[in-house]
């Protein structure tokens, strides 16, 4: 599975960016009733966004991470203009999601490599 994510990391990342943008900027009279808090949703979305990039770790991955964080801030600034609420705490949840997505990717690689070494 890690190999597939590494191979198609750019496609997955672009799909996630489009999904996050759509869900964040879609005008809504009221937010849907889904389990979890708004901050948890932000955290999960940005952890998922970071995961493919962190697994592949392209040449400028740190710059890409900064672009994700900047993108997050821009979304928060735009939201009030599309009948949504922009909050800086959402951006903090996004940033924490990016960090945890990176850590999760590193843990996945570590444990996958450990399992492969032990079975060889």
Backbone bond lengths (Angstrom), bond angles and torsions (degrees), N, CA, C in turn:
res aa  C-N    CA-C-N  psi(-1)  N-CA   C-N-CA  omega(-1)  CA-C   N-CA-C  phi
1 X - - - 1.453 - - 1.532 110.80 -
2 X 1.335 116.29 -42.28 1.466 119.16 179.18 1.528 109.91 -59.86
3 X 1.316 116.34 -39.54 1.467 120.42 -179.94 1.530 110.83 -60.37
4 X 1.326 117.45 -41.85 1.468 120.52 179.21 1.530 111.60 -65.27
5 X 1.319 116.19 -41.37 1.469 119.59 178.62 1.516 110.27 -64.50
6 X 1.352 116.66 -42.34 1.471 120.06 178.40 1.524 111.07 -63.15
7 X 1.335 116.42 -39.11 1.465 120.71 -177.84 1.527 111.63 -68.91
8 X 1.318 116.44 -42.19 1.471 121.12 -175.85 1.526 112.24 -107.69
9 X 1.321 116.94 27.45 1.459 120.99 -174.44 1.517 112.85 -57.34
10 X 1.314 117.68 -40.82 1.460 120.10 -177.58 1.531 110.97 -68.09
11 X 1.319 117.64 -42.37 1.465 121.43 178.40 1.529 110.77 -62.49
12 X 1.328 115.96 -44.90 1.463 120.83 179.90 1.529 110.27 -63.70
13 X 1.323 115.82 -43.52 1.464 120.70 -179.36 1.528 111.14 -62.78
14 X 1.320 117.11 -44.39 1.473 119.95 179.42 1.523 111.26 -65.28
15 X 1.329 117.03 -39.44 1.465 120.81 176.86 1.531 110.54 -62.34
16 X 1.321 116.72 -42.65 1.460 120.31 178.05 1.527 111.78 -65.93
17 X 1.331 117.46 -39.36 1.472 120.35 177.33 1.525 111.53 -61.86
18 X 1.327 115.97 -43.45 1.471 120.10 178.46 1.531 109.56 -64.40
19 X 1.317 116.85 -42.76 1.465 120.47 -179.98 1.526 111.34 -63.89
20 X 1.318 116.81 -46.32 1.464 120.30 179.58 1.526 110.63 -62.38
21 X 1.321 116.54 -43.52 1.465 120.40 179.50 1.525 110.80 -61.33
22 X 1.318 116.03 -47.44 1.464 120.34 -179.11 1.526 111.35 -61.59
23 X 1.330 116.14 -49.44 1.464 119.62 -178.07 1.525 112.39 -67.39
24 X 1.326 117.21 -30.79 1.466 120.45 -178.73 1.520 113.12 -79.73
25 X 1.326 117.05 -28.59 1.464 119.77 -174.05 1.519 114.36 -110.54
26 X 1.317 117.70 -1.86 1.457 120.34 178.58 1.522 108.53 -67.65
27 X 1.329 117.81 119.91 1.474 119.10 -179.73 1.528 110.50 -60.46
28 X 1.313 115.94 134.60 1.461 120.31 -179.45 1.520 109.44 -137.28
29 X 1.336 115.17 132.61 1.460 119.26 175.44 1.526 109.76 -65.31
30 X 1.332 115.25 -37.81 1.461 120.82 174.12 1.522 107.76 -150.33
31 X 1.315 115.55 153.21 1.461 119.64 -179.44 1.522 109.47 -74.57
32 X 1.335 116.92 144.37 1.453 119.55 179.78 1.530 111.07 -65.75
33 X 1.321 115.74 152.63 1.454 121.42 179.72 1.529 108.66 -86.32
34 X 1.328 116.30 97.66 1.465 122.23 179.58 1.525 108.50 -125.03
35 X 1.333 116.88 154.09 1.468 118.89 -179.77 1.526 111.94 -63.30
36 X 1.314 116.04 150.09 1.464 121.08 178.42 1.516 111.70 92.97
37 X 1.314 114.32 171.61 1.460 119.86 179.68 1.528 109.48 -99.40
38 X 1.294 114.75 165.83 1.465 121.39 177.99 1.530 110.78 -57.27
39 X 1.316 116.77 -41.64 1.476 120.33 -178.53 1.525 111.25 -66.19
40 X 1.323 117.63 -37.42 1.469 121.43 177.10 1.523 109.90 -63.58
41 X 1.319 116.64 -40.52 1.472 120.55 178.91 1.527 110.27 -63.08
42 X 1.330 116.61 -42.71 1.469 120.51 177.28 1.527 110.38 -62.23
43 X 1.322 116.16 -46.02 1.458 121.96 179.95 1.531 110.93 -57.06
44 X 1.324 116.94 -49.51 1.474 121.64 -178.30 1.525 110.89 -63.41
45 X 1.330 116.89 -44.48 1.466 120.63 -178.00 1.527 111.27 -60.21
46 X 1.314 117.23 -45.02 1.468 119.69 -176.20 1.527 112.51 -80.31
47 X 1.327 117.63 -26.17 1.466 119.53 171.84 1.526 108.97 -66.22
48 X 1.337 116.20 -42.75 1.471 120.55 177.55 1.526 110.66 -64.37
49 X 1.331 116.98 -38.22 1.467 121.03 178.67 1.527 111.05 -63.20
50 X 1.313 117.02 -39.50 1.470 120.86 -176.64 1.522 112.84 -76.77
51 X 1.317 117.59 -29.79 1.459 121.81 -172.19 1.531 114.33 -53.89
52 X 1.343 120.83 -51.68 1.471 119.43 -179.30 1.529 113.03 -61.91
53 X 1.319 116.93 -39.96 1.467 120.36 179.61 1.519 110.60 -66.77
54 X 1.317 116.99 -40.75 1.460 120.48 179.96 1.527 111.26 -68.57
55 X 1.327 117.51 -34.39 1.461 119.86 177.37 1.526 111.14 -68.50
56 X 1.308 116.50 -44.19 1.477 121.64 -177.71 1.518 111.05 -77.87
57 X 1.305 116.24 -36.55 1.462 125.48 -176.79 1.526 111.92 44.93
58 X 1.345 115.38 67.46 1.467 118.48 177.52 1.529 110.75 -64.76
59 X 1.314 115.62 172.19 1.466 122.01 -173.22 1.534 112.84 -50.00
60 X 1.316 118.14 -45.16 1.469 121.87 -175.35 1.526 111.14 -108.36
61 X 1.323 117.00 43.12 1.461 120.49 -175.30 1.527 112.39 -62.13
62 X 1.317 118.22 -33.36 1.460 120.28 179.71 1.529 110.63 -67.79
63 X 1.310 117.18 -39.29 1.462 121.35 175.68 1.533 110.22 -64.35
64 X 1.318 116.60 -41.17 1.468 120.88 177.76 1.527 109.92 -60.70
65 X 1.321 116.90 -40.95 1.466 121.13 178.25 1.527 110.15 -62.14
66 X 1.317 117.32 -42.26 1.466 121.04 177.16 1.527 110.61 -63.53
67 X 1.321 117.65 -38.03 1.469 121.52 177.12 1.536 109.51 -63.17
68 X 1.340 117.26 -41.70 1.462 120.39 177.08 1.524 110.93 -59.56
69 X 1.323 116.71 -43.26 1.461 120.91 -179.61 1.525 110.86 -66.83
70 X 1.326 116.62 -41.45 1.467 120.97 177.05 1.528 110.71 -64.05
71 X 1.323 115.92 -43.35 1.471 122.33 176.08 1.532 109.68 -55.32
72 X 1.321 115.90 -43.82 1.460 121.77 179.09 1.533 111.02 -58.70
73 X 1.327 116.35 -44.99 1.460 120.48 179.05 1.520 112.70 -66.04
74 X 1.322 116.27 -39.71 1.468 120.22 178.79 1.530 110.35 -63.65
75 X 1.326 116.52 -41.91 1.468 120.66 177.40 1.529 109.91 -58.51
76 X 1.335 116.88 -44.57 1.465 120.60 -179.47 1.531 111.39 -63.78
77 X 1.338 117.39 -33.81 1.467 120.99 178.21 1.528 112.13 -72.96
78 X 1.328 117.30 -32.42 1.464 121.74 -178.42 1.525 112.03 -79.32
79 X 1.311 117.70 -32.76 1.465 121.53 -172.55 1.536 115.34 -50.06
80 X 1.334 120.84 -42.05 1.464 118.54 179.94 1.536 113.87 -61.45
81 X 1.323 117.12 -20.97 1.463 120.62 -179.38 1.526 112.85 -84.77
82 X 1.323 117.46 -5.94 1.472 121.08 179.94 1.534 110.44 -124.45
83 X 1.337 114.87 33.66 1.456 121.19 175.86 1.532 112.59 63.61
84 X 1.316 116.36 34.99 1.468 122.24 175.98 1.523 107.79 -126.30
85 X 1.302 117.37 173.87 1.461 121.75 -179.89 1.517 110.01 -112.28
86 X 1.317 116.23 122.45 1.455 120.67 174.88 1.519 109.09 -94.48
87 X 1.318 116.26 131.54 1.464 121.12 179.81 1.520 109.51 -132.64
88 X 1.314 115.95 140.23 1.464 119.37 177.38 1.519 111.44 -70.38
89 X 1.340 117.44 -25.86 1.462 119.24 175.57 1.535 110.93 -67.13
90 X 1.333 116.79 -28.08 1.468 119.66 173.68 1.525 109.84 -63.31
91 X 1.333 115.93 -41.09 1.459 119.62 179.27 1.528 110.64 -65.93
92 X 1.322 117.07 -35.58 1.464 120.31 176.23 1.529 110.18 -64.39
93 X 1.328 116.99 -41.60 1.468 120.75 176.83 1.529 110.14 -63.86
94 X 1.326 116.54 -37.68 1.465 120.90 177.52 1.531 110.67 -63.52
95 X 1.323 115.77 -45.59 1.471 120.24 -179.87 1.531 110.64 -63.01
96 X 1.320 116.52 -42.32 1.458 120.48 178.17 1.536 109.92 -64.14
97 X 1.326 117.02 -37.27 1.458 121.16 175.87 1.522 111.74 -63.05
98 X 1.325 116.93 -41.25 1.469 120.45 177.54 1.526 111.11 -60.68
99 X 1.322 116.31 -45.35 1.474 120.58 179.82 1.528 110.12 -63.23
100 X 1.319 116.70 -46.83 1.467 120.19 -178.62 1.530 111.72 -68.07
101 X 1.331 117.75 -33.42 1.460 120.49 174.90 1.512 111.34 -62.83
102 X 1.324 116.44 -39.04 1.464 121.28 176.64 1.530 110.46 -65.10
103 X 1.321 116.42 -46.58 1.474 120.64 179.95 1.525 110.17 -63.09
104 X 1.314 117.66 -42.41 1.466 121.12 178.38 1.525 111.08 -59.98
105 X 1.325 117.31 -42.39 1.469 120.93 178.61 1.523 110.54 -60.94
106 X 1.315 116.67 -44.59 1.465 120.20 179.85 1.525 111.14 -64.47
107 X 1.329 117.61 -38.94 1.464 121.05 176.81 1.527 111.41 -65.65
108 X 1.318 116.28 -39.70 1.473 119.93 178.21 1.524 110.60 -61.40
109 X 1.317 116.56 -44.93 1.468 120.57 179.75 1.529 110.14 -65.02
110 X 1.312 116.96 -44.51 1.466 120.94 -179.14 1.526 111.03 -59.50
111 X 1.325 116.98 -50.49 1.462 119.83 -176.87 1.523 112.19 -70.81
112 X 1.315 117.69 -33.68 1.462 120.44 176.15 1.534 109.92 -65.16
113 X 1.324 116.08 -45.16 1.475 119.84 178.09 1.532 111.05 -63.00
114 X 1.331 117.36 -39.68 1.457 121.26 179.02 1.531 110.75 -63.52
115 X 1.308 117.39 -44.65 1.473 121.15 179.60 1.523 110.53 -63.68
116 X 1.327 116.49 -42.29 1.480 120.09 179.75 1.525 109.96 -63.28
117 X 1.344 117.86 -43.50 1.467 121.03 179.19 1.526 111.64 -63.67
118 X 1.324 116.81 -39.23 1.465 120.36 -177.94 1.526 112.57 -71.44
119 X 1.334 116.88 -29.25 1.469 118.82 -179.76 1.507 112.90 -89.50
120 X 1.316 117.23 -7.61 1.477 120.66 -179.60 1.506 111.84 -86.47
